[in-house]
């Protein structure tokens, strides 16, 4: 029998990774996947991560949301065991982003409720790190929300609240909240965080532009209000904005700049500008082309605590699989169509370090 060596070595790599991950759950002295860290982070450094985890659903029925697809009797055949595996997978991604210690702040989108986040932080390898959860149920019809996890020793919460979105031109439509969290980072400075998940392009990219533009305008007003009170406000906007950096909502309405030179005091800078984006590098793939729709955007004062090239995309081999239809690699998802394959997400995570 002829063996394709590419698949053989991919298999050995995958076995090696999961063997290492199992060891980590017992002994937390080494990272699951050492992306670039050589040492433990200083107490003045805050590592921030954002990840669209793609449908982290609770298999229990929710009578007020349309989540029938992700129930044991639904089309996906979603069960408690599959949820548990997904939570374990996400924990491995978090540890891989962390290196020698896990991230201090984690923004998530596409989580259904508090329960799935509690399972993630208490019944996986993350249980030893004391993550706290900030989550509010949103009016999204499918029941998918945004959330923020944080490590209390590196971040002290001062305020948190959901910002509801109501479209004046479509009052019956509902979408995800913007999650606002203000806190003290590294016991040194205040930071204002907004976790976003803008309306998707489902139903047509052009037809859905007004909704994304409206959420972008709300987000811009929130940033402007903080900067008007304090021109030195540290603002971090993260999330799946369902647009690339140069599309209308991000580039024109939110006005997130891609050039860090000559920024005005109230300008916002999109850290994706320094992430090395190209047709074969991004956070999500459509056909043969990668795109970047998972953003971290900062105010000018906060940029001084990072660098224009501080944003990283975690493209570790275990998060990818061969793309037989369009060549190269693609994200290793939980489902391929309706078939369960037990992967991670259709997005890759982004992360950066801030030094206070």
Secondary structure, DSSP 8 states (H G I E B T S, - for coil): ----HHHHHHHHHHHHHHHHHHHHHH-TTS-SS-SS--S---TTEEEEEEEEEEEE--SS--TTS--GGGSTTSTT---HHHHHHHHHHHHHHHHHHHTTS--SEEEEEEE--HHHHHHHHHSSGGGGG-EEEEE-----TT--EEEEEEETTTEEEEEEEEE----TT-TT-----EEEEEEEETTTEEEEEEEEE----TT-HHHHHHHHHHHHHHHHHHHHHHHHH-TT--EEEEEE-SS-TTSIIIIIIS-EES--TT--TT-EEEGGGGS--BTTBSSEEETTEEE--EEEEEEHHHHTTS-TT--EE---GGGEEE-TTTSSEEE--SEETTEE-----SS--EEEEEE-
